[in-house]
C-alpha cells in the first residue's frame, strides 16, 4: 500500500487527489482529458460527426450505443492499459427518456409538479445507465424560452423563470436519485433560447438586466442543486461567442456561484468560432475558449492544438491545469476511480414505467377549449370517426429526440391502435385525410375523410406536428397547423357533427382558426409512449385534464413575444381605448397558466398575514362542479411601484389540490421578502424596496399587502 499513488486513495480529500494526479500527468495526457468524442455514429443527427478511433486517454465519450459490456471493455482499456488509469466519463442525451419515452419537458412543465419531473428524470437516467453505462446526462435544458418559433422549446420548461428554476432543480435531483455516480449537465449556458427570430444557432442580444432576472436564475438553481457539469452554448451573446465568454464562464459561474465542476462546449461550438467571425485558426480558437473558462471541447478536436500552444509558450500550462483539475474533480466526485465499470443494473425508482408514462401523459394534457361540454364524450357511442395524420403516426407521441432515444413501435401504440379498447363494439371509421406536409394529400383524400365522418356521432381529429417538426434545428416561421390540416378541419366542421381536436405538438402553435372550427381542443403535446392511451382516458372521462400552459400560445406569429410577464406600457391601453395592434385582439390566444377542467373551481377568501420572517397567504379553493378534479394554484406577484420597473406579474409559487365535488380546501403560500419580493439589478445585486405588493391566485382573486 506504501507505493499506492495518493490519487488512488479514496480516503483522501478530492482536492488532494486531484493535485497528486495532476502533478503526475504529461502535457499530452492533460490535453486529452479536455476532449470529448463519440465512438461510432453520433446519436444526434444534427451533429456533423460520425466515427472516431477510440483513444483511452480521452476525457469523455458521448452518444455511445454499444451497450454496457462494450462500454466496460473500453473503460477497462483506459483503466488498465494506460499509464495512470484515468477513467472516462460517459455522456448521453437523455432528454425525456431512453427507450421508454415520457412527455417532452415542455409538456412536463404543464403539470407544475417538481415531483413528476424528478420521477421521469430518475427513471430515464436509470434506464440509460443500465443500457449504455451513462455517467453524465446532457439535460436539463434550463433555459427560459419565450419564442415558439425556436424548435428547441420542446426541451425547455417554458417561459417563466420561477417554474424553469424549480423544475431544473427537480431534474438535477432526479439524475442524482438514479445514481450517486451520475450527474446532470445544465445546458446551454447562456441565452441560446433567445436567438433572433427563433432561428436556431443564431446570435442573441440580451441586456444585462434581462440576463440577471430571467435567463441566469435557472442555471444558478441547477448549480445549487448539485449539477457537476455545464454545457456552454452555440450562440454569440451580445457579440461574444458563448464558448469564449469570460463574463459568463469565469466571472459569474466561477466567481459568483463558485461552481467547482467542468464546462463542456456544445458540439463543434469551438470550431464554429470561425463561422461566428472570430478566427479560423484552430490554436486561437482553442486558447480563447480555454482562457475564458470552457474546460472541454466536444467533438471538434480543436483542443488538440493546445499541446503545441503550451510547448511554444503561447499559453500557460497553469491554465491547462485549471481546466484539467475541473474535469478530474468531477470524475473523483462521481466515484469513477473506485467504480469505473457498470457491474449491476440499477433498480428503477418506479416499479412500472408504463404506469409512470400514463400518469405523466394524463397530468400534462391541457384542455384549451370545451364548448357545450363536448368532453368527456358520453358513453355508448356507436359510430365514431377518427381522422387526421396524427391518428396512426408514432412520431407525434415520441417527438424530436426519437432517434437519440431509440424509441420504436415495440413500445409505442397509436390512437388508432387504442381506440377500440375505449369504445368496444363501436363502428369506427378511420381516415388519414391528409399528411403533415402540403404535398402529402389532396382534395380527394379530404373528401373521403369527410364522407366517413359524416356518418359518425362524433369526430376525433388528430392533428398537429410530426415528431421531427420540433427540436434542434427545427425552427418554424409559420406556427399554424402544417400542411393541409386546417383545410381538413374546416371541411370536417361543415358536417355539423361534434368535433374534438386532439392536438400533438412540441411547441405553442397559433390556433385561432383551429379553435373556431372545433367544439373541444385538447392539447396532448408529444406525450410519450403511453400517450395514445392517455388521450382516450381523458376523452372518455376516465381521467380529468389538469394541466396548465407553461408557455403562452400567440394568436399570430407577429404577436411574438407575448409571454405573460412583460413590463407595463407607458400608457394604459384600456383607459385610452387603444389596442396593442389595430388589427389584432389584445393578449395571446391562450396565456401562460391557462387550462380548463371537466369540473369548475371557485376561489374565495384570499388573505395575507404577517409572520415572523415574512408573510403567509391563504386562499380557499372549492370544487363547484360535478366531477372530481385537480386544480393548480399559481401565485402571481405584482410590484406596481419599483425603482427598476418590474414585470406586471411574476410567479412566486404554485401548488396542487385534488377535490371531490363540493369539497373545499385552503391552499397556502409562505412569502419571504428576500426571496420573493426582492429583485436583481443589472449586476445581480438584489434590491428589496418597502411598499405595496399585489398577490394574485391563478388570476381568480387578488389582495394587497405592504412591506
C-alpha positions in Angstrom: 0.0 0.0 0.0 3.0 2.2 0.6 3.6 2.6 -3.1 -0.1 3.3 -4.0 -0.4 6.8 -5.5 -2.3 9.3 -3.4 -4.8 9.9 -6.1 -5.9 6.3 -5.8 -6.7 6.6 -2.1 -10.4 7.2 -1.7 -9.9 8.2 1.9 -8.1 11.4 0.9 -9.9 14.7 0.1 -10.8 15.1 -3.6 -8.6 18.2 -3.9 -5.6 16.4 -2.6 -6.2 13.5 -5.1 -6.6 15.9 -8.0 -3.4 17.7 -7.1 -1.5 14.5 -6.9 -2.8 13.1 -10.2 -2.3 16.4 -12.0 1.4 16.5 -10.9 1.9 13.1 -12.5 0.4 13.9 -15.9 2.2 14.7 -19.1 1.2 17.6 -21.2 -0.4 15.2 -23.8 -2.4 13.4 -21.1 -3.7 16.7 -19.8 -4.8 17.9 -23.3 -6.6 14.6 -23.9 -8.6 15.0 -20.7 -10.2 18.1 -22.3 -11.5 16.3 -25.3 -14.9 14.6 -25.7 -15.6 12.4 -28.7 -18.1 9.7 -29.8 -17.3 6.1 -30.5 -19.3 5.2 -33.6 -22.0 7.3 -35.1 -23.2 10.3 -33.1 -26.7 9.8 -31.9 -27.8 13.3 -32.6 -28.3 13.8 -36.4 -27.7 17.5 -36.1 -24.1 16.8 -35.1 -21.7 16.5 -38.0 -19.6 13.7 -36.6 -19.6 10.0 -37.5 -16.7 7.7 -36.5 -13.6 8.0 -34.5 -10.9 5.6 -33.3 -11.1 5.0 -29.6 -8.3 6.7 -27.6 -8.2 5.6 -24.0 -6.7 8.9 -22.9 -9.9 10.7 -23.8 -11.6 12.7 -21.1 -15.1 11.8 -22.2 -17.1 9.8 -24.7 -20.6 10.8 -25.8 -23.5 9.2 -27.6 -22.4 5.6 -27.2 -24.9 3.0 -28.2 -22.7 -0.1 -27.8 -24.2 -1.3 -24.6 -22.8 -1.8 -21.1 -20.4 -4.7 -21.9 -18.7 -2.7 -24.7 -18.6 0.4 -22.5 -16.9 -1.6 -19.8 -14.4 -3.0 -22.2 -13.4 0.4 -23.5 -13.2 1.7 -19.9 -11.0 -1.3 -18.9 -8.5 -0.2 -21.5 -8.5 3.3 -20.1 -8.1 2.0 -16.5 -5.7 -0.9 -17.0 -3.7 -0.2 -20.2 -2.7 3.4 -19.7 0.0 4.8 -17.6 -2.2 6.5 -15.0 -5.5 4.7 -15.3 -7.8 7.7 -15.5 -11.5 6.7 -16.1 -13.5 8.1 -19.0 -16.8 9.8 -18.3 -19.6 8.7 -20.5 -22.3 11.2 -21.6 -25.6 10.9 -23.4 -28.6 13.0 -24.4 -31.3 11.6 -22.1 -33.8 14.3 -22.7 -37.1 12.7 -21.7 -36.5 9.0 -21.8 -34.2 6.5 -23.3 -36.1 3.5 -24.7 -39.3 4.3 -22.9 -40.3 7.8 -23.8 -42.1 10.2 -21.5 -43.8 13.5 -22.3 -41.4 16.2 -23.6 -40.0 18.7 -21.0 -42.4 21.4 -22.1 -45.3 19.1 -21.5 -43.9 18.0 -18.2 -43.9 21.7 -17.1 -47.7 21.8 -17.7 -48.1 19.7 -14.5 -46.4 22.3 -12.4 -45.0 19.4 -10.4 -41.3 19.1 -9.5 -42.0 15.6 -8.2 -43.3 14.4 -11.5 -40.2 15.8 -13.3 -37.9 14.2 -10.8 -39.6 10.8 -11.2 -39.4 11.0 -15.0 -35.8 12.0 -15.0 -34.7 9.5 -12.4 -36.3 6.6 -14.2 -35.0 7.7 -17.6 -31.5 8.1 -16.2 -31.6 4.6 -14.7 -32.7 3.0 -18.0 -30.0 4.8 -19.9 -27.3 3.8 -17.4 -28.4 0.2 -17.4 -28.4 0.1 -21.2 -25.3 2.1 -22.1 -23.4 2.9 -18.9 -24.1 6.7 -18.8 -22.4 8.8 -16.2 -23.3 12.2 -17.5 -26.8 13.2 -18.7 -26.9 16.2 -21.2 -30.0 17.6 -19.5 -31.9 19.6 -18.3 -32.1 22.4 -20.8 -32.8 25.0 -18.2 -33.3 28.0 -20.5 -36.3 30.2 -20.3 -38.0 30.1 -23.7 -40.3 32.8 -25.0 -40.3 32.3 -28.8 -42.2 29.3 -30.0 -40.6 29.6 -33.5 -37.5 28.2 -31.9 -37.8 24.4 -32.2 -36.0 23.6 -29.0 -38.8 25.0 -26.8 -39.8 21.4 -26.6 -36.8 20.7 -24.5 -37.5 23.6 -22.1 -39.7 24.1 -19.2 -41.3 27.2 -20.6 -41.4 31.0 -20.3 -41.4 31.6 -16.5 -38.2 31.9 -14.6 -39.5 30.6 -11.3 -41.1 27.5 -12.9 -38.0 26.7 -15.0 -35.8 27.1 -11.9 -37.9 24.7 -9.8 -38.1 22.1 -12.5 -34.4 22.4 -13.2 -33.7 21.6 -9.5 -36.0 18.6 -9.8 -34.3 17.3 -12.9 -30.8 17.6 -11.2 -32.1 15.7 -8.2 -33.6 13.1 -10.5 -30.3 12.2 -12.0 -28.6 12.1 -8.6 -31.5 9.9 -7.4 -30.8 7.4 -10.2 -27.3 7.0 -9.0 -24.7 9.0 -7.0 -22.3 8.1 -9.8 -24.2 10.2 -12.3 -24.6 13.9 -12.8 -26.9 16.2 -14.8 -25.4 18.7 -17.3 -27.1 22.1 -17.4 -27.5 23.5 -20.9 -27.0 25.8 -22.8 -25.0 28.5 -20.9 -26.4 31.0 -21.7 -29.0 32.8 -23.8 -29.3 30.3 -26.6 -33.1 30.3 -26.3 -33.3 34.0 -27.2 -31.8 33.5 -30.7 -33.1 36.2 -33.1 -36.4 35.4 -34.7 -36.3 31.9 -33.1 -33.7 30.8 -35.7 -31.5 28.0 -34.2 -27.8 28.7 -33.7 -28.2 32.5 -34.4 -26.9 35.4 -32.3 -28.6 36.7 -29.2 -28.8 40.2 -27.8 -29.8 40.2 -24.2 -29.4 43.2 -21.8 -27.6 42.5 -18.5 -30.8 43.1 -16.6 -32.7 40.5 -18.6 -29.9 38.0 -18.1 -30.0 38.5 -14.3 -33.7 38.4 -13.8 -34.7 35.9 -16.5 -32.0 33.7 -18.0 -29.4 33.1 -15.3 -31.5 32.1 -12.3 -32.4 28.6 -13.5 -28.7 27.8 -14.1 -27.8 29.1 -10.6 -30.6 26.9 -9.2 -29.2 23.9 -11.0 -25.7 24.6 -9.7 -27.0 24.9 -6.1 -29.0 21.6 -6.7 -25.7 19.8 -7.4 -25.2 19.7 -11.1 -21.5 19.0 -11.7 -21.3 19.9 -15.4 -22.5 22.8 -17.5 -22.6 22.9 -21.3 -21.7 26.2 -22.9 -23.8 27.4 -25.8 -23.5 27.7 -29.5 -24.7 31.3 -29.7 -22.9 34.6 -29.6 -24.2 36.8 -26.7 -24.0 40.5 -27.3 -21.3 39.9 -29.9 -19.2 37.4 -27.8 -19.4 33.7 -28.6 -20.6 31.8 -25.5 -17.6 29.4 -25.6 -15.2 32.3 -25.0 -17.5 34.5 -22.9 -15.3 35.2 -19.8 -18.1 37.2 -18.1 -20.3 34.1 -18.1 -17.9 31.3 -17.7 -15.4 32.8 -15.3 -16.9 35.9 -13.6 -20.4 34.6 -12.9 -20.1 30.8 -13.0 -16.8 30.6 -11.1 -16.6 33.9 -9.3 -20.2 34.5 -8.1 -21.6 30.9 -8.0 -18.3 29.1 -7.0 -19.1 26.3 -9.5 -16.5 23.5 -8.9 -17.3 21.3 -11.9 -16.4 21.5 -15.5 -17.7 23.3 -18.6 -18.1 21.4 -21.9 -18.7 23.2 -25.2 -21.7 22.1 -27.2 -21.0 20.0 -30.3 -18.4 21.7 -32.6 -19.0 25.0 -30.9 -15.3 25.8 -30.5 -14.6 25.1 -34.2 -17.6 27.2 -35.2 -15.8 30.3 -33.9 -14.8 30.5 -37.5 -18.4 30.8 -38.7 -19.1 33.3 -36.0 -16.5 35.6 -37.3 -13.9 35.3 -34.6 -11.0 33.3 -36.1 -10.4 30.3 -38.4 -7.1 29.5 -36.6 -7.6 26.3 -34.5 -5.0 27.3 -32.0 -6.5 30.7 -31.4 -9.9 29.1 -31.1 -8.7 26.7 -28.5 -6.7 29.2 -26.4 -9.6 31.7 -26.5 -12.1 29.2 -25.3 -9.9 27.7 -22.7 -8.8 31.1 -21.4 -12.4 32.1 -20.9 -13.3 29.1 -18.8 -14.5 26.5 -21.3 -12.8 23.3 -20.0 -13.7 20.6 -22.5 -14.2 20.6 -26.3 -17.0 18.4 -27.7 -16.2 16.6 -30.9 -14.2 19.1 -32.9 -10.7 18.2 -31.7 -9.7 21.9 -31.7 -8.3 21.5 -28.2 -5.5 19.2 -29.5 -3.8 22.4 -30.7 -3.3 23.3 -27.0 -0.3 20.9 -26.7 1.7 22.9 -29.3 0.5 26.2 -27.9 1.8 25.3 -24.4 5.1 23.9 -25.8 5.7 27.1 -27.7 4.8 29.4 -24.9 1.6 30.9 -26.4 -0.5 29.8 -23.4 0.5 28.9 -19.8 0.3 25.3 -18.7 -1.2 26.5 -15.5 -4.3 27.5 -17.4 -4.5 24.0 -18.8 -4.0 22.6 -15.3 -7.0 24.5 -14.0 -9.3 23.0 -16.7 -8.0 19.5 -16.2 -8.5 19.9 -12.4 -12.1 20.7 -13.0 -12.6 17.6 -15.1 -10.8 15.4 -12.6 -12.7 16.8 -9.8 -16.0 15.6 -11.3 -14.6 12.2 -12.0 -13.5 11.8 -8.4 -16.8 13.2 -7.1 -18.7 10.7 -9.2 -16.7 7.8 -7.8 -15.4 6.8 -11.2 -11.9 5.9 -10.0 -13.4 3.5 -7.5 -16.4 2.3 -9.6 -15.3 2.7 -13.3 -17.4 -0.2 -14.5 -21.2 -0.8 -14.7 -21.5 -4.1 -12.7 -25.1 -4.4 -11.6 -28.2 -2.9 -13.1 -29.8 -0.1 -11.1 -33.3 -0.6 -9.7 -35.9 1.6 -11.2 -37.5 4.0 -8.7 -40.8 3.4 -10.4 -41.8 -0.3 -10.4 -43.9 0.2 -13.6 -42.6 2.5 -16.3 -45.8 2.2 -18.3 -47.8 3.4 -15.3 -45.5 6.4 -14.8 -45.7 7.2 -18.5 -49.5 7.0 -18.4 -49.7 9.1 -15.3 -47.4 11.8 -16.7 -49.3 11.9 -20.0 -52.6 12.4 -18.1 -51.2 15.2 -15.8 -49.6 17.1 -18.6 -52.5 17.4 -21.0 -54.1 20.8 -21.2 -57.8 21.3 -22.1 -57.8 24.5 -24.2 -61.4 24.6 -25.3 -64.6 22.7 -24.3 -67.7 24.3 -25.7 -71.1 22.8 -24.8 -69.3 20.3 -22.5 -68.3 18.2 -25.5 -65.7 16.4 -23.5 -65.8 14.0 -22.0 -67.8 12.2 -24.6 -70.9 10.3 -23.5 -70.7 6.5 -23.1 -72.3 4.2 -25.5 -71.2 5.9 -28.8 -71.9 3.6 -31.7 -70.4 5.5 -34.7 -67.1 7.3 -34.4 -64.8 9.0 -36.9 -61.1 9.1 -36.2 -59.4 11.4 -38.8 -56.1 13.1 -39.3 -52.4 12.4 -39.8 -51.6 12.1 -36.0 -54.0 9.2 -35.5 -51.6 6.5 -36.6 -48.2 8.1 -36.5 -45.9 7.1 -33.6 -43.7 10.1 -34.0 -46.3 12.5 -32.7 -46.2 10.9 -29.3 -42.4 10.4 -29.2 -41.2 13.8 -30.5 -37.9 15.1 -31.9 -35.4 13.0 -29.9 -36.8 9.7 -31.1 -33.5 8.9 -33.0 -31.5 9.5 -29.9 -33.8 7.7 -27.6 -34.1 4.7 -29.9 -37.9 4.7 -29.5 -39.6 2.0 -31.6 -43.0 0.7 -32.3 -42.3 -2.0 -29.8 -43.1 0.5 -27.0 -45.5 2.9 -28.6 -49.1 2.5 -29.7 -51.2 5.0 -31.7 -54.7 6.4 -31.3 -55.9 4.0 -33.9 -54.4 1.1 -32.1 -56.0 2.0 -28.8 -59.5 3.3 -29.7 -61.3 0.0 -29.8 -60.3 -0.6 -26.1 -62.2 2.5 -25.1 -65.1 2.2 -27.5 -65.8 -1.6 -27.6 -68.4 -2.5 -30.2 -68.4 0.9 -31.8 -68.3 1.3 -35.6 -65.0 3.2 -36.1 -64.3 4.9 -39.4 -60.6 5.8 -39.8 -59.3 8.2 -42.5 -55.9 10.0 -42.6 -57.4 12.8 -44.6 -54.0 14.4 -45.3 -50.4 14.4 -44.1 -48.2 16.8 -42.3 -46.8 18.4 -45.5 -48.6 20.4 -48.1 -47.7 17.9 -50.8 -49.0 14.9 -48.7 -52.7 14.7 -49.5 -55.2 16.2 -51.9 -58.8 17.3 -52.1 -60.0 13.7 -52.8 -58.4 12.4 -49.6 -60.0 15.2 -47.6 -63.4 14.5 -49.3 -63.1 10.8 -48.4 -62.4 11.7 -44.7 -65.4 14.0 -44.7 -67.6 11.3 -46.2 -66.6 8.8 -43.5 -67.0 11.5 -40.7 -70.5 12.5 -41.9 -72.0 9.2 -40.7 -70.5 9.5 -37.2 -71.8 10.7 -33.8 -68.6 12.4 -33.0 -65.4 13.2 -34.9 -61.9 13.0 -33.3 -59.5 15.0 -35.4 -55.9 14.0 -34.5 -53.8 16.9 -35.7 -50.5 18.8 -35.1 -46.8 18.5 -35.8 -45.0 15.4 -36.8 -42.3 14.5 -34.3 -39.4 15.8 -36.4 -41.0 19.3 -36.8 -39.9 20.3 -33.3 -36.4 20.0 -31.7 -32.9 21.1 -32.6 -32.6 22.9 -35.9 -36.4 22.8 -36.3 -37.3 26.5 -36.3 -40.6 27.4 -37.9 -41.6 30.8 -39.4 -45.3 29.8 -39.5 -46.9 28.4 -36.4 -50.2 27.2 -37.8 -51.1 23.6 -38.4 -48.6 22.4 -41.1 -49.7 21.0 -44.4 -53.4 20.8 -45.4 -54.6 20.0 -41.8 -56.6 23.3 -41.4 -58.4 22.7 -44.7 -59.2 19.2 -43.5 -60.5 20.6 -40.2 -62.7 23.2 -41.9 -64.2 20.5 -44.1 -65.0 18.3 -41.2 -66.6 21.3 -39.4 -69.2 21.6 -42.2 -70.6 18.1 -41.3 -72.1 19.7 -38.2 -71.0 16.8 -36.1 -69.4 17.3 -32.6 -65.8 17.8 -33.4 -62.9 17.2 -31.0 -59.3 18.1 -31.9 -56.6 16.0 -30.3 -53.5 18.2 -30.7 -50.0 16.8 -30.7 -47.2 19.4 -30.8 -43.7 20.2 -29.5 -44.3 23.9 -29.3 -47.0 26.5 -28.9 -49.0 27.0 -32.1 -51.2 29.7 -33.5 -54.7 28.2 -33.0 -57.2 30.9 -33.7 -58.6 29.1 -36.8 -58.4 25.7 -35.1 -60.4 27.0 -32.1 -63.0 28.5 -34.4 -63.5 25.1 -36.2 -64.0 22.7 -33.3 -66.1 22.1 -30.2 -63.2 20.9 -28.0 -59.5 21.3 -28.2 -57.3 19.0 -26.1 -53.6 19.7 -26.1 -51.6 16.5 -25.6 -48.2 17.7 -26.6 -45.7 15.0 -27.6 -46.7 12.9 -24.6 -44.7 9.7 -24.6 -45.1 6.0 -25.3 -48.4 5.8 -23.4 -49.7 9.0 -25.0 -52.3 7.5 -27.2 -54.0 5.5 -24.4 -53.8 8.6 -22.1 -55.6 10.6 -24.8 -58.6 8.2 -24.7 -58.6 8.1 -20.9 -59.1 11.8 -21.0 -61.6 11.9 -23.9 -63.8 9.3 -22.2 -63.7 10.9 -18.7 -61.7 8.1 -17.0 -59.3 10.9 -16.2 -59.8 14.7 -16.0 -57.4 17.2 -17.6 -55.5 19.3 -15.0 -52.5 20.7 -17.0 -51.8 24.5 -17.2 -49.8 26.1 -20.0 -46.1 26.8 -19.2 -45.8 28.9 -22.3 -48.3 31.3 -23.9 -49.8 30.5 -27.3 -49.9 33.6 -29.5 -52.8 34.4 -31.8 -50.4 35.1 -34.7 -46.7 35.0 -35.2 -46.5 38.8 -35.5 -47.5 39.0 -31.8 -44.3 37.3 -30.6 -43.1 38.0 -27.9 -46.3 37.6 -25.9 -45.1 36.0 -22.7 -47.2 36.9 -19.6 -44.6 38.6 -17.5 -43.8 41.7 -19.6 -43.3 45.2 -18.2 -46.2 47.6 -18.4 -46.7 50.1 -21.2 -46.2 53.8 -20.6 -49.9 54.2 -21.4 -52.8 52.2 -20.0 -54.2 50.7 -23.2 -57.7 50.1 -21.8 -58.0 53.6 -20.3 -57.0 55.2 -23.6 -59.2 52.8 -25.7 -56.1 51.7 -27.5 -55.1 48.2 -28.7 -51.7 46.7 -28.9 -52.3 46.2 -32.7 -55.0 47.8 -34.7 -55.7 44.5 -36.5 -55.5 42.0 -33.6 -57.3 41.3 -30.4 -55.3 42.0 -27.3 -53.4 39.2 -25.5 -52.3 35.8 -26.5 -54.8 33.2 -27.7 -54.1 31.1 -24.6 -52.0 32.7 -21.9 -49.5 31.1 -19.5 -51.4 29.3 -16.8 -54.5 28.6 -19.0 -56.1 25.2 -18.7 -59.7 24.0 -18.3 -61.1 21.1 -16.4 -64.2 18.9 -16.6 -65.3 20.5 -13.4 -65.1 24.1 -12.0 -63.2 25.6 -9.2 -64.1 28.7 -7.1 -61.5 30.9 -5.3 -62.5 32.8 -2.2 -61.2 34.5 0.9 -57.7 35.3 -0.2 -55.9 36.8 2.8 -52.3 37.6 3.7 -51.0 37.8 7.3 -47.6 39.0 8.6 -45.4 36.3 10.1 -42.1 36.4 11.9 -39.9 36.4 8.8 -42.4 37.2 6.1 -46.0 36.7 5.1 -48.4 33.8 4.9 -51.1 33.9 2.1 -54.0 31.5 2.1 -56.9 31.1 -0.4 -59.9 28.7 -0.2 -60.4 26.6 -3.4 -63.8 24.9 -3.9 -64.8 22.3 -6.4 -68.1 23.8 -7.6 -68.6 21.2 -10.4 -70.0 17.7 -10.6 -66.7 15.8 -11.1 -63.6 15.3 -9.0 -60.6 17.2 -10.3 -57.2 18.6 -9.5 -56.5 22.3 -9.6 -53.1 24.0 -9.8 -53.0 27.3 -7.8 -50.5 29.6 -9.4 -49.3 32.5 -7.3 -48.5 35.7 -9.1 -46.8 38.7 -7.5 -47.2 42.3 -8.7 -44.9 45.1 -7.6 -46.6 48.2 -9.1 -44.0 50.8 -7.8 -40.3 49.9 -8.0 -37.1 51.7 -8.7 -36.5 49.3 -11.6 -39.9 48.8 -13.2 -41.0 45.2 -12.7 -42.9 42.9 -14.9 -46.7 43.2 -14.3 -46.7 39.8 -12.8 -44.2 37.1 -11.9 -44.8 33.6 -10.5 -43.5 33.1 -7.0 -45.2 29.7 -6.2 -47.6 27.0 -7.3 -49.3 24.0 -5.7 -51.9 21.4 -6.4 -55.1 20.4 -4.7 -57.3 17.5 -5.5 -61.0 18.0 -4.6 -64.2 15.9 -4.8 -67.4 17.7 -6.0 -68.4 20.2 -3.3 -65.1 19.8 -1.4 -63.1 22.9 -0.4 -59.5 23.2 0.9 -57.3 26.0 1.9 -54.1 26.4 -0.1 -51.2 28.4 1.4 -48.0 30.2 0.4 -45.2 31.4 2.5 -43.7 34.7 1.2 -40.1 35.5 2.2 -39.1 39.1 1.3 -35.5 38.5 0.4 -36.5 35.5 -1.8 -39.9 36.6 -3.3 -40.1 40.4 -3.1 -36.6 41.5 -3.9 -35.4 41.8 -7.5 -32.0 41.9 -9.2 -30.4 44.9 -10.9 -28.2 44.6 -14.0 -25.2 43.5 -11.9 -27.1 40.8 -10.0 -27.4 42.7 -6.7 -30.8 42.2 -5.2 -32.9 45.1 -4.1 -35.7 45.0 -1.6 -37.9 48.1 -1.5 -40.7 48.7 1.0 -44.1 49.5 -0.4 -47.2 48.0 -1.8 -47.4 44.5 -3.4 -50.2 42.6 -5.0 -50.7 38.8 -4.7 -52.9 37.1 -7.3 -54.1 33.5 -7.1 -54.5 31.9 -10.6 -55.9 35.2 -12.0 -59.0 34.4 -10.0 -58.7 36.7 -7.0 -56.1 39.1 -5.5 -55.1 41.1 -2.4 -52.7 43.8 -1.5 -50.1 43.8 1.3 -47.4 46.1 2.4 -43.7 45.7 3.3 
